[in-house]
Amino acid sequence: MQTLILPGISKEDKNWVDETAKNLKTNDIVRPFYWMHWTDENSKFDVQEKAGLIVKHIKGDKVNIIAKDEGLEVANIVKSLIPEQVVSVK
C-alpha cells in the first residue's frame, strides 16, 4: 500500500507536502509529490499528464491519496482511471 501526497500548484504548497509527510502516521510507503514547475519555470502543469504518470508508476499497488487544490483534480482522475486500486481520497 502507498500513500500519495498531491499538493496544489503553488510553490508554497511544498511546505504543506513536507509537513503532511512528516506528520503522517502510517506503515504505508509515503510518496510526497513535488511538481516540476516549482523548480523549472518552462515546465507546464497538466493534470492529465500527472495522473497518467502516477498510474504508470504505482504499478498495480493499492493507494490512499491525500490531496489539496489541483492535486485533488489529479487524484480524481487517477481514481477514475484505476478505481479498483484507489482505497481513499482525502
C-alpha positions as CSV (number, residue, x, y, z in Angstrom):
1,M,0.0,0.0,0.0
2,Q,1.2,3.5,-0.8
3,T,0.0,6.9,0.4
4,L,0.4,9.6,-2.2
5,I,0.5,13.3,-1.2
6,L,-0.6,15.5,-4.1
7,P,-0.3,19.3,-3.5
8,G,-1.7,22.3,-5.2
9,I,0.4,24.0,-7.8
10,S,1.7,26.9,-5.7
11,K,5.3,26.8,-4.7
12,E,4.1,27.4,-1.1
13,D,2.4,24.0,-1.2
14,K,5.8,22.4,-0.9
15,N,5.7,23.2,2.8
16,W,2.3,21.5,3.0
17,V,3.7,18.4,1.3
18,D,6.6,18.3,3.7
19,E,4.5,18.8,6.8
20,T,1.9,16.3,5.8
21,A,4.5,13.6,5.0
22,K,6.3,14.3,8.3
23,N,3.2,14.1,10.4
24,L,1.7,11.1,8.7
25,K,1.3,8.0,11.0
26,T,1.2,5.0,8.6
27,N,3.1,1.9,7.7
28,D,2.4,2.6,4.1
29,I,5.1,3.7,1.6
30,V,4.6,7.5,1.7
31,R,5.2,9.3,-1.7
32,P,5.1,13.1,-1.5
33,F,4.9,14.7,-4.9
34,Y,6.9,17.8,-5.8
35,W,5.7,19.4,-9.1
36,M,8.4,20.1,-11.7
37,H,7.2,23.6,-12.4
38,W,8.2,24.6,-8.9
39,T,11.9,24.5,-10.0
40,D,11.6,24.7,-13.8
41,E,9.6,27.7,-15.0
42,N,9.5,26.2,-18.5
43,S,7.6,23.1,-17.2
44,K,3.8,23.2,-17.5
45,F,1.4,21.6,-15.1
46,D,-1.0,19.3,-16.8
47,V,-3.4,17.3,-14.6
48,Q,-4.0,14.6,-17.2
49,E,-0.3,14.1,-17.7
50,K,0.4,14.0,-13.9
51,A,-2.4,11.5,-13.4
52,G,-1.1,9.3,-16.2
53,L,2.4,9.3,-14.8
54,I,1.1,8.4,-11.3
55,V,-1.0,5.5,-12.7
56,K,2.1,4.2,-14.6
57,H,4.4,4.4,-11.5
58,I,2.2,2.7,-8.9
59,K,2.2,-0.5,-10.9
60,G,-0.9,-2.2,-9.5
61,D,-0.4,-1.2,-5.9
62,K,-3.3,-0.1,-3.8
63,V,-3.1,3.6,-2.8
64,N,-4.5,6.2,-0.4
65,I,-4.3,9.7,-1.7
66,I,-4.1,12.9,0.4
67,A,-4.6,15.9,-1.9
68,K,-5.4,19.6,-2.0
69,D,-6.4,22.1,-4.7
70,E,-5.1,21.0,-8.1
71,G,-3.7,17.8,-6.5
72,L,-7.3,16.8,-5.8
73,E,-8.0,17.2,-9.5
74,V,-5.1,14.8,-10.3
75,A,-6.4,12.4,-7.6
76,N,-9.9,12.3,-9.0
77,I,-8.5,11.5,-12.5
78,V,-6.3,8.7,-11.0
79,K,-9.4,7.3,-9.2
80,S,-11.4,7.3,-12.5
81,L,-8.6,5.5,-14.3
82,I,-7.9,2.8,-11.7
83,P,-10.8,2.8,-9.3
84,E,-10.0,-0.7,-8.0
85,Q,-6.6,0.5,-6.8
86,V,-7.6,3.7,-5.0
87,V,-8.7,2.9,-1.5
88,S,-9.4,6.5,-0.4
89,V,-9.0,10.2,-1.5
90,K,-8.8,12.8,1.3
